[in-house]
Amino acid sequence: MKQPELMTFGEFIRSMRIEAKLPLRKVAAQLDIDPSLLGRIERNERPPTKEIIVGIAKIFEQDLKKLTDESLSDRIAYKIINENADIEVLKVAEKKVEYWKNKQQ
């Protein structure tokens, strides 16, 4: 399944689970988490841990980096919305990422 451009991480996970005809409880059991936690992740009420993302990538045979990027982009977007910031903050953040990367070398 290819992720549409505008879909949250949780919506994408839910759509893959439904397409695979897997009940929430079975996927949660494979991830070794409570079904209510997976439900909150699917409803974007809770971000997944790195371990959960790894498990989801394995279960649904998805690229781990792509899933990690999607989850992180949700967190960044949520933070920008919560802070009433605008897109300019991303430009500043991009410059800071490059600065910190160069500083570490």
C-alpha positions as CSV (number, residue, x, y, z in Angstrom):
1,M,0.0,0.0,0.0
2,K,1.4,3.4,-1.0
3,Q,0.8,6.2,1.5
4,P,-1.2,9.2,0.1
5,E,0.6,12.5,0.4
6,L,-1.6,13.9,3.1
7,M,-2.3,11.3,5.7
8,T,-1.2,11.2,9.3
9,F,1.0,8.3,10.6
10,G,-1.9,7.0,12.6
11,E,-4.3,7.1,9.7
12,F,-1.7,5.3,7.6
13,I,-1.2,2.5,10.2
14,R,-5.0,2.1,10.5
15,S,-5.4,1.9,6.7
16,M,-2.7,-0.7,6.4
17,R,-4.3,-2.8,9.2
18,I,-7.8,-2.6,7.7
19,E,-6.5,-3.4,4.2
20,A,-4.7,-6.4,5.7
21,K,-8.0,-7.3,7.4
22,L,-6.2,-7.5,10.8
23,P,-8.1,-6.6,14.0
24,L,-6.5,-4.1,16.2
25,R,-6.0,-6.6,19.0
26,K,-4.0,-9.0,16.7
27,V,-1.7,-6.2,15.5
28,A,-1.3,-5.0,19.1
29,A,-0.5,-8.5,20.2
30,Q,2.2,-8.8,17.5
31,L,3.7,-5.5,18.8
32,D,3.4,-6.7,22.4
33,I,1.4,-3.6,23.4
34,D,-2.1,-3.0,24.7
35,P,-4.8,-2.7,22.0
36,S,-5.8,0.7,23.6
37,L,-2.3,2.0,23.0
38,L,-2.4,1.0,19.3
39,G,-5.9,2.6,19.1
40,R,-4.5,5.9,20.5
41,I,-1.6,5.8,18.0
42,E,-4.1,5.2,15.1
43,R,-6.2,8.2,16.4
44,N,-3.0,10.3,16.6
45,E,-3.5,10.7,20.3
46,R,-0.1,9.2,21.2
47,P,3.1,9.1,19.2
48,P,4.6,5.6,18.6
49,T,7.9,4.7,20.2
50,K,10.8,3.7,17.9
51,E,10.3,0.1,18.9
52,I,6.6,0.2,17.8
53,I,7.6,1.8,14.5
54,V,10.1,-1.1,14.0
55,G,7.4,-3.6,14.7
56,I,4.9,-1.9,12.4
57,A,7.5,-1.9,9.6
58,K,8.0,-5.6,10.0
59,I,4.3,-6.5,10.3
60,F,3.3,-4.6,7.2
61,E,6.6,-5.0,5.3
62,Q,7.2,-1.2,5.1
63,D,10.4,0.8,4.8
64,L,11.5,1.6,8.4
65,K,13.1,5.0,7.4
66,K,9.9,6.0,5.6
67,L,7.7,5.2,8.6
68,T,10.2,6.9,11.0
69,D,10.1,10.0,8.8
70,E,6.3,10.0,8.7
71,S,6.0,9.7,12.4
72,L,8.6,12.4,13.1
73,S,7.0,14.7,10.5
74,D,3.7,14.3,12.4
75,R,5.4,15.4,15.7
76,I,7.0,18.4,14.0
77,A,3.7,19.5,12.4
78,Y,1.8,19.1,15.7
79,K,4.5,21.1,17.5
80,I,4.3,23.9,14.9
81,I,0.5,24.0,15.1
82,N,0.5,23.9,18.9
83,E,2.9,26.8,19.1
84,N,1.0,28.9,16.5
85,A,4.2,29.1,14.5
86,D,4.4,29.3,10.7
87,I,6.4,27.5,8.1
88,E,9.3,29.9,8.5
89,V,10.3,28.0,11.6
90,L,11.1,25.0,9.4
91,K,13.5,27.1,7.4
92,V,15.3,28.2,10.6
93,A,15.3,24.6,11.9
94,E,16.8,23.4,8.6
95,K,19.7,25.9,9.0
96,K,20.2,24.8,12.6
97,V,20.3,21.1,11.6
98,E,23.1,21.9,9.1
99,Y,24.9,24.0,11.7
100,W,24.8,21.2,14.3
101,K,25.8,18.6,11.8
102,N,28.8,20.6,10.7
103,K,29.7,21.4,14.3
104,Q,29.8,17.7,15.1
105,Q,32.2,16.9,12.3
